């Protein structure tokens, strides 16, 4: 090997480590994004369930003869 080839090889060593670190960081951020999206999807399930229960509450209170606004106020915790 000539001296020039040795210098080129040394310069590439730092680049390889940097690219490896970049790949690990990229992979880590992809995992974090996937976990965040899964959490958001699961939270929508609970929001859907809560919405269903609220709607049932409003319909039940309306069946007693109260107006829609009174039923919503009651189901939100008002008097």
C-alpha positions in Angstrom: 0.0 0.0 0.0 1.2 3.4 -0.8 1.1 6.2 1.7 -1.7 7.9 -0.1 -4.0 4.8 0.1 -3.3 4.7 3.9 -4.4 8.3 4.3 -7.6 7.7 2.3 -8.4 4.7 4.4 -8.0 6.6 7.6 -10.3 9.4 6.3 -13.1 6.9 5.5 -13.0 5.4 9.0 -14.6 8.4 10.6 -17.2 8.6 7.9 -18.1 4.9 8.5 -18.7 5.6 12.2 -20.7 8.7 11.5 -22.9 6.8 9.0 -23.4 4.0 11.5 -24.4 6.5 14.2 -26.8 8.1 11.7 -28.4 4.8 10.9 -28.9 3.9 14.6 -30.4 7.3 15.2 -32.7 7.0 12.2 -33.8 3.5 13.4 -34.4 4.8 16.9 -36.5 7.7 15.6 -38.6 5.3 13.5 -39.3 3.2 16.5 -40.3 6.2 18.6 -42.6 7.3 15.8 -44.2 3.9 15.5 -44.8 3.7 19.3 -46.3 7.2 19.2 -48.7 6.3 16.4 -49.8 3.2 18.2 -50.5 5.2 21.3 -52.6 7.7 19.3 -54.5 4.9 17.7 -55.3 3.3 21.1 -56.4 6.6 22.5 -58.9 7.0 19.7 -60.5 3.7 20.9 -61.1 5.2 24.3 -62.4 8.4 22.9 -64.9 6.5 20.7 -66.1 4.5 23.8 -66.5 7.7 25.8 -68.4 9.4 22.9 -70.8 6.4 22.8 -71.5 6.6 26.5 -72.0 10.4 26.3 -74.5 10.0 23.4 -76.4 7.3 25.4 -76.6 9.6 28.4 -77.9 12.5 26.3 -80.5 10.3 24.7 -81.6 8.9 28.0 -82.0 12.4 29.6 -83.8 13.6 26.5 -86.3 10.8 26.9 -87.3 12.2 30.2 -88.5 15.4 28.4 -85.5 17.7 28.8 -84.2 19.7 25.9 -81.0 18.8 24.1 -79.0 21.6 25.7 -80.2 20.6 29.2 -79.4 17.0 28.4 -75.9 17.9 27.3 -75.3 20.1 30.3 -76.5 17.3 32.6 -74.2 14.7 31.0 -71.3 17.1 31.2 -71.7 17.2 35.0 -74.0 20.2 35.4 -77.2 20.2 37.3 
